[in-house]
Amino acid sequence: MRFQLSEDQRALQTGVRGLLAARFGREQLRAALGVGEAPELDRGLWRELGTAGFFSLRLPEEAGGVGLGLPEAVLAFEEAGRVLLPGPLIATQLAAGVVPGAATGETVVTVVDGGGVVEWLGAADVVRGDAEGAAVLRSVDPLTPLHRVADPDSGDRTDVLLTSLLTAAEQLGTAARVCELAAQHARTREQFGRPIGAFQAVQQLCAGILVRVELARAAVYAAAVTVDPVDIAAARLLADEAAVRGARDCLQVHGGMGFTWESDVHLYLKRAWVRARRPGSVTEGEEVLAAALLAEAR
Amino acid sequence: MDLSDTPQEAEFRARLREWLGKVLPSLPAKPSPDDWPGRRAYDLGWQRTLYDAGYGEVHWGADPAVRMIFLEETEKAGAPYVGANFVGLLHAGPTVAAEGTDEQRARWLPPVLRGEEVWCQGFSEPDAGSDLAALRTRARRDGDHYVVSGSKIWTSHAEVADWCELLVRTDPDAPKHRGITWLAMPMDAPGVTVRPLRTLAGSNEFAEVFLDEVRVPVANRVGEENDGWRVTMVTLSFERGTAFVGEVVACRRVLGELALAARENGRWDDPVLRRRLGRLNAEFRALWRLTQWNVSEASEGVPGVGGSVFKLRYSHARQELYEAAAEVLGEGGAALDLEQPWVLDRLSSLSYTIAAGTSQIQHSIVAERVLGLPKGR
């Protein structure tokens, strides 16, 4: 057993982080927000991601892909979650090798998920599932447009497990990032003549965020290795919790500043909320995990 | 990232499993929790059995992964826990091994490994719990002896211990972390009084130890005078990595038993309870993965902070587990039916967020040492 990142995996992590920092830093994030309109997908960025191998990561080399596995995909999606990279990233990666152009980032693919919701419908070239009668659903996340479709069962359910795992990876990245933001703020913001991070109540909030991140990380990475449905359910549950509660606590640490539109914290929280409603969410996961208890104890 | 055993690990696991299968059926019956001499004999006997089979030093092995497999397999097989040997094997022993002289190693280590002597821990004091460095038990030098006076508390196995790893203040004027010294004190020395302390679980789990002018030879000092804090920290870091492996395995087993019991008595049909157990399943699976992560990290020689992170989450999860158990039992845990397996565990789990540094202190440790927040107050 050596449950640590390999050298190659660390290099991949550094590489993706560098690419995203250069191409989707804070300025691009704020620019993507626009004012009061539906966000647009940056097709140039999408193609760059394609060229870098983001979508073809798990496609075999014979098929023109990078030939890596699920653990590597999880690391890449974690980085995407750190910077709130917008777009139907998971649907497009899962379509690589199936939908022409998806692997290279030429074709943007989205999917009708099991909840009858579709992300980024307007921007997509290909929709997997039946989006007949789709109606705009006002999204809490200003960077994720949503539609509700008429028939919730019309979606493509084949990749539900992988979607849930990669969602967990995105949530993990978001959770890790809000942990850094909270700590950064607590170290520098002064009140009552000292940094607020010296107050135990604030320390408790920040440490709590980190503990949830580390637990989720262990669960998500393990699920990427085993691809066991029960492991994935656990990973998703803990990663959703780490991201949503982490972002809320981060907002609390930021105080009044955190409640403003100018602060990025609300963007992390809102994205975490939107991801948390994807199939494989809390209730579903808890039932899977409960059923597994009986199955395993027998 | 690899979760499977290496060939060496697989070989160790298989050999251990086979041995446990042979030796466990002929083990004597467990003594009752209040039978302290019986518990001492039982725990020492198990250590002797391990020693004779070549597993006596497994906790001190260089490879944490091997130790983890040992704890995992012994727990799964229902083997005895480390029990009264805890301090000797996991704390005092490693400290002597790392910081002691050759004479000290020769005197104290073999009896621990062979299951002949029990150690207890004289760290905590009534006014120095999580703030361990605030301890006040004094030791003044008198020729080739230290003369020790003060009191210790929460001392497990004090009633049956032969030795006490004792932290004393040898320089009251030094900054509080600097004037501390680590001594091995014989528990039968004149001036040592042990008074059992009854816990909320009704048991005499630990004791107060009163020290009145106890003479301890200077030769029993491990490390330099006034350097005891550093000596102690060496051991604490050793202890944290894998200390809870067996317990996590046990919690996962209990969770499975709870599910079966709930199905048996119909409580499983309650979706709120069922989902609560499902969430706990996520929790303990993840805690197991976190353990594997921490152990792998330790195998690479990286001093991780995983210990505090793990302890924080685990201690609360364990309490949640036994709260759920009370729920499964039906009377909401109002009945103190000691025949039921989980009733005592529920009570004793309350200590987990207090012992070895309260959760509040652990939060500060994580905030300051991992996240780099300024020192709190």
Interface residues (C-beta under 8 A of the other chain):
Chain A: M1 R2 F3 Q4 L5 S6 Q9 P71 C179 A183 A186 R187 R194 P195 G197 A198 F199 Q200 V202 Q203 Q204 C206 A207 G208 L210 V211 E214 L215 A216 R217 A218 A219 Y221 A222 A224 V225 T226 V230 D231 A233 A234 A235 L237 L238 T283 G285 E286 E287 V288 L289 A290 A291 A292 L293 L294 E296 A297 R298
Chain B: M1 D2 L3 S4 D5 T6 E9 A65 L255 G256 E257 L258 A259 L260 R263 W268 R274 R275 R276 L277 G278 R279 N281 A282 E283 R285 A286 L287 R289 L290 Q292 W293 V295 S296 E297 S299 E300 G306 V309 L312 R313 Q360 Q362 H363 S364 V366 A367 E368 V370 L371 G372 L373 P374 K375 G376 R377
